Amino acid sequence: MDSNPDFKLSLDMMVHVLRFLDPVNILAMRATCRFFYRTAASRSVWIAALYRVCEQHGVYKPTYPVEKMTLAELEHAASGPRRFIKFISRSNSGSSKRYTGPYVTRRYPCRREANQDGLHTASHLALVPGGRFLFTAEGSRPKDAAPASVCLWDLGYNMHCPANPFPVATISIPKMDIPHLSYSPCSHGSEIILAVAGRLFGINGGRLLIFSIDPLRQPPGFALYHEKSLLDAYSPPRMALGQSIMVLMSGKTIYVVNWTEKRG
């Protein structure tokens, strides 16, 4: 259908209107006429749609470097959650016999150091929603006095990005057995709060460490925000980290820590 010459709204006004629509509605509007097709080709429309999708699905916004992404990449990222949900729902329905497999599989040759021959091993993984940033933890090795370590990896914002085989940030934690991880993206800015808890060798207890890190800073680095001793007999914890409160259960003891005020 051709655009209506009597259409009263300007292109800028329609761009502003489309910025409030979900990706599926933007695509539907784009299919109606040439005017809406041109309007929906605005980067600002798809950047707004992508940010709104991130808020709706709890995706870490800094996952996407929107300033350097192409229009096709913005559209693909903004419509990704809907495609994924539709794919899973269709595959799990009784009418579908298809195998729910990955769209693409990549081997990630992660290494701790440039001169390291073998692959990095980890006891715990924590993938930040969005799929770009990954935390890994490896416990201490008393035989060779190697400390525990936590690494941050950048896997790329889509499947076409080359994967960096080395961590972008690493922190060593002496004498910690097996670190357990919990994280929470800050409600403002690009920082991530990371909680690390683990049993300490040589004592009947453990330690809780809370770090902050900005993956977009060059170079990123772990900054210790709060530290607390876990004095009771330590067992693998259950942790939940919020914007200001950390709740940790170890054995029969529950710890509540206000990490923003360093209390608890």
C-alpha positions in Angstrom: 0.0 0.0 0.0 1.3 3.5 -0.9 1.7 6.1 1.8 -1.3 8.4 2.2 -0.5 12.0 0.9 -3.0 13.3 3.5 -1.3 11.7 6.4 -0.9 14.5 9.0 1.8 13.2 11.2 5.4 14.0 10.3 8.2 11.4 10.0 9.7 12.6 13.3 6.4 12.3 15.1 5.8 8.7 13.9 9.4 7.8 14.9 8.5 9.0 18.4 5.3 6.9 18.4 7.0 3.8 17.2 9.6 4.1 20.0 6.8 3.0 22.4 5.9 -0.2 20.5 7.1 -3.7 21.1 9.3 -5.2 18.3 6.5 -7.4 16.9 4.2 -4.4 16.6 7.0 -2.3 14.9 7.4 -5.1 12.3 3.7 -5.2 11.8 3.5 -1.5 11.2 6.5 -1.7 8.8 4.6 -4.1 6.6 1.6 -1.7 6.1 3.0 1.0 3.8 6.1 2.7 2.5 5.8 5.5 5.0 5.9 3.2 8.0 8.6 1.1 6.3 10.9 4.2 6.2 9.9 5.2 9.7 10.7 1.8 11.2 14.2 2.0 9.6 15.2 4.5 12.3 17.9 3.4 14.6 16.4 5.3 17.5 13.2 3.2 17.2 15.1 -0.1 17.5 17.4 1.2 20.3 14.4 2.2 22.3 12.8 -1.2 21.6 15.9 -3.1 22.6 16.2 -1.2 25.9 12.5 -1.8 26.7 12.9 -5.5 26.0 16.0 -5.6 28.3 13.9 -4.1 31.1 11.0 -6.5 30.5 13.1 -9.6 30.6 15.8 -8.6 33.0 18.6 -8.5 30.4 21.8 -6.6 31.4 21.6 -3.5 29.1 25.4 -3.0 28.6 25.4 -6.4 26.9 24.7 -4.5 23.7 27.0 -1.8 22.3 24.1 -0.1 20.5 26.3 2.7 19.1 28.3 0.3 16.9 25.5 -2.2 16.2 24.0 -2.3 12.7 20.2 -1.8 12.2 19.9 -5.6 11.5 21.7 -6.4 14.7 19.5 -4.1 16.7 16.3 -5.7 15.2 17.7 -9.2 15.8 18.6 -8.5 19.4 15.3 -6.7 20.2 13.2 -9.6 18.8 15.4 -12.3 20.3 13.4 -13.0 23.5 10.1 -13.3 21.6 11.7 -15.7 19.1 13.2 -17.8 21.9 10.0 -18.0 23.9 8.0 -18.9 20.7 10.6 -21.6 19.8 10.5 -23.2 23.3 6.7 -23.1 23.5 6.3 -24.7 20.1 9.0 -27.3 20.7 7.4 -28.3 24.1 3.9 -28.5 22.8 2.4 -31.9 22.1 2.0 -31.1 18.4 5.7 -30.7 17.8 8.2 -33.6 17.7 11.2 -31.5 16.8 14.3 -31.5 19.0 14.9 -28.3 20.9 18.6 -27.8 20.0 20.8 -24.7 19.9 20.8 -22.5 16.9 24.6 -22.6 16.7 27.3 -24.3 18.8 30.7 -22.7 19.3 33.7 -24.1 21.2 35.1 -21.5 23.5 38.9 -21.9 24.0 39.1 -20.1 27.3 42.5 -19.7 28.9 43.7 -17.9 32.0 47.0 -16.7 30.5 48.5 -16.1 27.1 51.2 -18.7 27.7 48.8 -21.3 29.0 48.6 -24.5 26.9 45.6 -26.2 28.5 42.0 -24.9 28.8 40.8 -23.1 31.9 38.6 -25.2 34.2 36.0 -23.8 36.5 33.9 -25.2 39.4 31.1 -22.7 39.1 29.7 -20.6 36.3 27.3 -17.6 36.4 26.1 -16.2 33.0 24.8 -12.6 33.2 21.4 -12.3 31.5 22.1 -11.2 27.9 24.7 -13.9 27.3 27.7 -11.7 26.8 29.4 -11.7 30.2 30.3 -14.8 32.2 31.7 -15.2 35.7 33.7 -18.4 36.5 35.2 -19.6 39.8 38.0 -22.0 40.5 38.9 -23.2 44.0 42.3 -23.1 45.7 44.7 -26.0 45.3 46.6 -26.5 48.6 49.2 -28.8 47.0 50.7 -26.1 44.9 49.5 -23.1 47.0 47.4 -21.8 44.1 44.7 -19.4 45.3 41.1 -19.5 44.3 40.2 -17.3 41.4 37.1 -15.6 39.9 37.2 -14.5 36.3 35.1 -12.3 34.1 34.8 -13.3 30.4 33.4 -11.3 27.4 31.8 -13.8 25.1 30.6 -11.2 22.6 27.1 -9.7 22.1 26.1 -12.0 19.2 27.1 -15.3 17.6 29.2 -13.5 14.9 31.5 -11.7 17.4 34.9 -13.3 17.7 35.3 -14.7 21.2 38.1 -13.4 23.4 39.9 -16.6 24.8 41.2 -14.7 27.8 39.4 -13.2 30.8 38.9 -9.4 30.8 39.3 -9.4 34.6 40.6 -11.8 37.3 40.7 -11.7 41.1 42.6 -14.1 43.4 41.2 -15.2 46.7 43.8 -17.0 49.0 42.9 -20.2 50.9 39.2 -20.4 49.7 38.1 -23.9 48.9 35.4 -23.6 46.2 33.9 -20.2 45.6 30.2 -20.0 45.1 28.8 -17.0 43.1 25.8 -14.7 43.1 25.4 -11.5 41.2 23.1 -8.5 40.6 23.4 -5.8 38.0 23.1 -2.3 39.4 19.8 -0.6 38.7 21.8 2.4 37.3 25.0 2.5 35.4 26.9 -0.6 34.1 28.3 -2.0 37.3 27.7 -5.6 38.4 27.7 -6.6 42.1 29.2 -10.0 42.6 29.0 -12.0 45.8 31.6 -14.8 46.4 31.3 -17.2 49.4 33.4 -20.2 50.2 35.0 -22.3 53.0 38.5 -21.3 54.1 41.2 -23.9 54.6 42.4 -24.4 58.1 39.3 -22.9 60.0 35.8 -24.1 60.7 34.1 -21.4 58.8 34.1 -19.4 55.6 34.1 -15.9 54.1 31.7 -13.7 52.1 33.2 -11.2 49.7 31.2 -8.7 47.8 32.8 -7.1 44.7 31.8 -4.5 42.2 33.0 -4.5 38.6 32.2 -2.5 35.5 32.7 -4.7 32.5 32.7 -1.7 30.1 35.5 0.1 31.9 38.9 -0.3 30.2 40.4 -2.2 31.8 37.7 -3.6 34.1 38.7 -4.7 37.6 37.2 -6.2 40.7 36.8 -3.7 43.6 36.2 -5.2 47.1 33.0 -3.6 48.4 32.3 -5.6 51.6 33.7 -8.6 53.5 32.2 -10.7 56.2 33.4 -13.8 58.1 31.1 -16.8 58.3 32.0 -18.2 61.7 29.7 -21.2 61.9 30.5 -24.6 60.4 30.4 -23.9 56.7 28.5 -25.7 54.1 27.8 -24.9 50.4 25.6 -21.8 50.6 22.4 -20.7 49.1 22.7 -17.0 48.1 20.4 -14.3 46.8 21.8 -10.9 46.0 19.6 -7.8 45.6 20.1 -4.1 45.0 21.0 -3.5 48.7 20.4 -6.8 50.6 22.3 -10.0 50.5 20.7 -13.2 52.0 22.9 -16.2 52.5 22.1 -19.6 54.1 24.9 -21.8 55.2 24.0 -24.9 57.1 21.3 -23.9 59.6 22.5 -20.2 59.7 20.9 -17.4 57.7 22.9 -14.2 57.2 21.3 -11.0 56.1 23.8 -8.4 54.9 23.0 -4.8 53.9 26.1 -4.5 51.6 25.4 -0.9 50.6 25.8 0.2 54.2 28.2 -2.6 55.1 26.1 -3.9 57.9 24.9 -7.4 58.8 
